[in-house]
Amino acid sequence: MLTPLQDFLTFLISIVVEALPFVVLGIIISVAVQVWLPEGWLLRRLPKRRWVRQVTISLLGVFVPVCECGNVPLARGLLVQGLSASESLVFLLAAPVLNPVTIITTQQAFANDPVVLAGRMAGGFVIANVVGWVFMRRRRDELLQPDFIKTCQISRHIHGRRWARSLELFRHEASHILPALLFGAAAAALVQVAVPREILLTLGSNPAWSIAAMLVLAFVISICSNVDAFFALAFRDTFTAGSLVSFLVFGPMIDIKLLSLMRTTYQPKVLMQVSLSVLLMAAAIGLGVNYVL
């Protein structure tokens, strides 16, 4: 009979082994976008019409597959190059969900449950565009921090040849993302081992409480969107499908780590409004999934 420690280690190792190849792939793509893609190349190819442009930006993550771990610095750079403040919010919210690495890892984790993948992709697209529509007519100085508007300059801390910069950036990204993977996997394992299964079954089977619990967990855990599907997979047998969709939509958009990064660029009252809007919409999407199923 396995001890709780053995259960914990077994569960931890299984999550890490499943997720690690996709994390490495995500870092490689992120480095390629940041180092090898010509500066300003993306913005020059965006449509001019406001609505078409916003929808295009919400899908930009398909071509700029950077998860939320490196999304804020990239969005700051796009802001300086000409992206509007509301468009940057659309990009920040949608890109971590609607990028190929996140799609692949979600499909891999929930291969037998296409509702979770479809709900996550549709939810990310809808929420990002609704938030963009709400803030579309707000002025730049109403959304952005005054210090950012006055002093933010895009500087490259990594110099030298492209290959050298790529290796250094890979090391930098890995040093931030891999600990997040280990922390998230350990948290999932700890919850499964430490919390009595009767409580998980009671909480997870309730359509409303299961969503509330997973939303709180997403905010606190702050795990990278490239690997959060493997974290959510640990709760598939005890929590409703709607709660898993809410977790997978809300987590990449709003969490403790992201808010601390976004506060360097956006005003606190704006972040509060965005956070509340995303929270309510993610909960509504989860309730809708639970109702349909």
C-alpha positions as CSV (number, residue, x, y, z in Angstrom):
1,M,0.0,0.0,0.0
2,L,1.4,3.4,-1.0
3,T,2.0,6.0,1.7
4,P,0.8,9.6,1.3
5,L,4.4,10.7,0.4
6,Q,4.6,8.0,-2.3
7,D,1.3,9.1,-3.7
8,F,2.4,12.7,-3.7
9,L,5.7,11.9,-5.5
10,T,4.0,9.7,-8.0
11,F,1.4,12.3,-8.9
12,L,4.0,15.1,-9.0
13,I,6.4,13.2,-11.3
14,S,3.5,12.1,-13.7
15,I,2.4,15.7,-14.2
16,V,6.0,17.0,-14.8
17,V,6.8,14.2,-17.2
18,E,3.6,15.0,-19.3
19,A,4.1,18.7,-19.3
20,L,7.8,19.2,-19.7
21,P,8.1,18.6,-23.5
22,F,5.4,21.2,-24.1
23,V,7.0,23.7,-21.8
24,V,10.3,23.4,-23.6
25,L,8.5,23.8,-26.9
26,G,6.7,26.9,-25.7
27,I,10.0,28.5,-24.6
28,I,11.7,27.8,-28.0
29,I,8.8,29.4,-29.9
30,S,8.8,32.4,-27.5
31,V,12.5,32.9,-28.1
32,A,12.1,32.7,-31.9
33,V,9.3,35.3,-31.8
34,Q,11.3,37.7,-29.6
35,V,14.7,37.4,-31.3
36,W,14.2,36.3,-34.9
37,L,11.0,38.1,-36.0
38,P,11.7,41.6,-37.4
39,E,10.7,44.4,-35.0
40,G,7.3,46.0,-36.0
41,W,6.6,43.3,-38.5
42,L,3.3,42.2,-36.9
43,L,1.9,45.7,-36.3
44,R,2.4,46.7,-40.0
45,R,0.2,43.9,-41.1
46,L,-2.8,44.5,-38.8
47,P,-6.1,45.6,-40.5
48,K,-7.1,49.3,-40.2
49,R,-10.8,48.9,-39.4
50,R,-11.2,49.0,-35.6
51,W,-13.4,45.9,-35.2
52,V,-11.5,43.7,-37.7
53,R,-8.3,44.9,-36.1
54,Q,-9.4,43.9,-32.6
55,V,-10.6,40.5,-33.6
56,T,-7.3,40.0,-35.4
57,I,-5.4,41.0,-32.3
58,S,-7.4,38.6,-30.2
59,L,-6.1,35.8,-32.6
60,L,-2.6,37.1,-32.6
61,G,-1.5,34.5,-30.1
62,V,-1.8,31.9,-32.8
63,F,1.2,33.5,-34.5
64,V,2.8,35.0,-31.4
65,P,2.7,31.9,-29.0
66,V,4.0,33.5,-25.8
67,C,2.2,32.4,-22.7
68,E,1.3,34.9,-19.9
69,C,4.8,34.3,-18.3
70,G,6.3,36.5,-21.0
71,N,3.2,38.2,-22.4
72,V,3.4,41.5,-20.4
73,P,6.8,42.6,-21.7
74,L,5.8,41.8,-25.2
75,A,2.6,43.8,-24.8
76,R,4.6,46.7,-23.5
77,G,6.7,46.6,-26.6
78,L,3.7,46.5,-28.8
79,L,2.2,49.5,-26.9
80,V,5.3,51.5,-27.6
81,Q,5.2,50.6,-31.3
82,G,1.7,51.8,-31.7
83,L,-0.9,49.3,-30.3
84,S,-3.7,51.1,-28.4
85,A,-4.2,50.6,-24.7
86,S,-7.5,48.7,-25.2
87,E,-5.9,46.6,-28.0
88,S,-3.1,45.7,-25.7
89,L,-5.6,44.4,-23.1
90,V,-7.2,42.2,-25.8
91,F,-3.8,40.8,-26.7
92,L,-2.9,40.2,-23.0
93,L,-6.1,38.3,-22.3
94,A,-6.4,36.3,-25.5
95,A,-2.8,35.4,-26.4
96,P,-2.1,33.0,-23.4
97,V,-5.3,31.0,-24.3
98,L,-5.4,31.2,-28.1
99,N,-1.9,30.1,-28.8
100,P,-0.8,26.7,-30.4
101,V,1.1,25.5,-27.4
102,T,-1.8,26.0,-25.0
103,I,-4.2,24.4,-27.5
104,I,-1.9,21.4,-28.0
105,T,-1.4,20.9,-24.2
106,T,-5.1,21.3,-23.5
107,Q,-6.0,18.8,-26.2
108,Q,-3.3,16.4,-24.9
109,A,-4.6,16.6,-21.4
110,F,-8.3,16.4,-22.3
111,A,-8.1,14.2,-25.4
112,N,-11.3,12.4,-24.4
113,D,-13.2,15.5,-23.4
114,P,-13.4,18.0,-26.3
115,V,-15.9,20.2,-24.5
116,V,-13.1,21.5,-22.2
117,L,-10.9,22.4,-25.2
118,A,-13.8,24.0,-27.1
119,G,-15.0,25.9,-24.0
120,R,-11.6,27.2,-23.3
121,M,-10.9,28.5,-26.8
122,A,-14.4,30.0,-27.3
123,G,-14.3,31.5,-23.8
124,G,-10.9,33.1,-24.3
125,F,-11.9,34.6,-27.6
126,V,-15.2,36.0,-26.3
127,I,-13.9,37.5,-23.0
128,A,-10.9,39.2,-24.6
129,N,-13.1,40.8,-27.3
130,V,-15.8,41.9,-24.8
131,V,-13.2,43.6,-22.6
132,G,-11.7,45.2,-25.7
133,W,-15.1,46.5,-26.7
134,V,-15.8,47.9,-23.2
135,F,-12.5,49.8,-23.1
136,M,-12.3,50.7,-26.8
137,R,-13.2,54.4,-26.4
138,R,-11.1,55.0,-23.2
139,R,-8.2,57.3,-23.7
140,R,-4.6,56.1,-23.4
141,D,-4.0,58.2,-20.3
142,E,-7.1,56.7,-18.7
143,L,-5.8,53.2,-18.9
144,L,-2.1,53.4,-18.7
145,Q,0.2,54.3,-15.8
146,P,1.5,57.9,-16.1
147,D,5.1,56.6,-15.5
148,F,4.7,54.2,-18.3
149,I,3.5,56.8,-20.7
150,K,6.3,59.2,-19.8
151,T,9.3,57.0,-19.3
152,C,8.8,53.5,-20.7
153,Q,11.5,52.7,-23.2
154,I,12.0,49.4,-24.9
155,S,15.6,48.4,-24.1
156,R,17.3,45.1,-24.8
157,H,19.0,43.7,-21.9
158,I,20.5,40.9,-23.9
159,H,23.0,41.9,-26.5
160,G,25.2,40.2,-29.1
161,R,24.6,37.8,-31.9
162,R,21.1,36.3,-32.4
163,W,22.2,32.8,-31.4
164,A,23.8,34.0,-28.2
165,R,20.8,36.1,-27.4
166,S,18.5,33.2,-28.1
167,L,20.5,30.9,-25.7
168,E,20.5,33.5,-23.0
169,L,16.8,34.2,-23.4
170,F,16.0,30.5,-23.3
171,R,17.9,30.2,-20.1
172,H,16.1,33.3,-18.7
173,E,12.6,32.0,-19.7
174,A,13.4,28.5,-18.4
175,S,14.5,29.8,-15.0
176,H,11.1,31.4,-14.6
177,I,8.7,28.8,-16.2
178,L,10.2,25.6,-14.9
179,P,9.8,26.5,-11.2
180,A,6.2,27.5,-12.0
181,L,5.6,24.0,-13.5
182,L,7.1,22.3,-10.4
183,F,5.1,24.5,-8.0
184,G,1.9,23.9,-9.9
185,A,2.4,20.2,-10.1
186,A,3.3,20.0,-6.4
187,A,0.2,22.0,-5.5
188,A,-2.0,19.7,-7.5
189,A,-0.4,16.6,-5.9
190,L,-0.7,18.1,-2.4
191,V,-4.4,18.9,-2.9
192,Q,-5.1,15.4,-4.1
193,V,-3.2,13.8,-1.2
194,A,-4.0,16.2,1.7
195,V,-7.7,17.0,1.1
196,P,-10.1,14.1,1.9
197,R,-11.6,12.7,-1.3
198,E,-15.1,13.1,0.3
199,I,-14.7,16.8,0.4
200,L,-13.4,17.0,-3.1
201,L,-16.4,14.9,-4.4
202,T,-18.9,17.1,-2.5
203,L,-17.4,20.4,-3.6
204,G,-16.5,19.3,-7.1
205,S,-19.9,17.9,-8.0
206,N,-21.8,21.1,-7.1
207,P,-22.2,23.1,-10.3
208,A,-21.7,26.5,-8.6
209,W,-19.3,25.7,-5.7
210,S,-17.0,23.8,-8.0
211,I,-16.6,26.8,-10.3
212,A,-16.0,29.2,-7.3
213,A,-13.3,26.8,-5.9
214,M,-11.5,26.5,-9.3
215,L,-11.6,30.2,-9.9
216,V,-10.0,30.9,-6.5
217,L,-7.4,28.2,-7.2
218,A,-6.6,29.7,-10.6
219,F,-6.0,33.1,-9.1
220,V,-3.8,31.8,-6.3
221,I,-1.8,29.1,-8.1
222,S,-0.7,31.5,-11.0
223,I,0.5,28.6,-13.1
224,C,1.6,29.1,-16.7
225,S,-1.0,28.5,-19.4
226,N,1.4,26.2,-21.2
227,V,1.0,23.7,-18.4
228,D,-2.2,24.5,-16.5
229,A,-4.2,21.9,-18.5
230,F,-2.1,19.2,-16.8
231,F,-2.9,20.8,-13.4
232,A,-6.6,20.9,-14.2
233,L,-6.5,17.3,-15.4
234,A,-5.9,16.2,-11.8
235,F,-9.4,17.4,-10.9
236,R,-11.3,15.9,-13.9
237,D,-12.7,13.0,-11.9
238,T,-14.0,15.1,-9.0
239,F,-14.9,18.5,-10.5
240,T,-17.5,19.5,-13.1
241,A,-16.5,20.2,-16.7
242,G,-17.7,23.8,-16.3
243,S,-15.4,24.4,-13.4
244,L,-12.4,23.1,-15.3
245,V,-13.3,25.4,-18.3
246,S,-13.6,28.4,-15.9
247,F,-10.2,27.5,-14.4
248,L,-8.6,27.2,-17.8
249,V,-10.1,30.5,-19.1
250,F,-9.7,32.7,-16.0
251,G,-6.2,31.5,-14.9
252,P,-4.2,32.7,-18.0
253,M,-6.0,36.0,-17.9
254,I,-6.0,37.1,-14.3
255,D,-3.9,35.8,-11.4
256,I,-1.6,37.2,-8.7
257,K,1.5,37.0,-10.7
258,L,0.0,38.7,-13.8
259,L,-1.6,41.5,-11.8
260,S,1.7,42.4,-10.2
261,L,3.3,42.6,-13.7
262,M,0.4,44.4,-15.3
263,R,0.4,47.0,-12.6
264,T,3.6,48.4,-14.0
265,T,1.7,49.4,-17.2
266,Y,-2.0,49.8,-16.3
267,Q,-3.7,51.8,-13.7
268,P,-5.0,49.9,-10.6
269,K,-8.6,50.9,-11.1
270,V,-8.4,49.5,-14.7
271,L,-7.0,46.2,-13.5
272,M,-9.8,45.9,-10.9
273,Q,-12.4,46.5,-13.6
274,V,-10.8,44.1,-16.0
275,S,-10.4,41.4,-13.2
276,L,-14.0,41.6,-12.1
277,S,-15.2,41.5,-15.7
278,V,-13.1,38.5,-16.6
279,L,-14.1,36.7,-13.3
280,L,-17.9,37.2,-13.9
281,M,-17.6,36.1,-17.6
282,A,-15.5,33.0,-16.8
283,A,-18.0,32.0,-14.1
284,A,-20.9,32.5,-16.5
285,I,-19.2,30.3,-19.1
286,G,-18.5,27.6,-16.6
287,L,-22.2,27.7,-15.4
288,G,-23.3,27.5,-19.1
289,V,-21.1,24.4,-19.7
290,N,-22.5,22.7,-16.6
291,Y,-26.0,23.6,-17.6
292,V,-25.6,22.2,-21.1
293,L,-23.9,19.0,-19.8
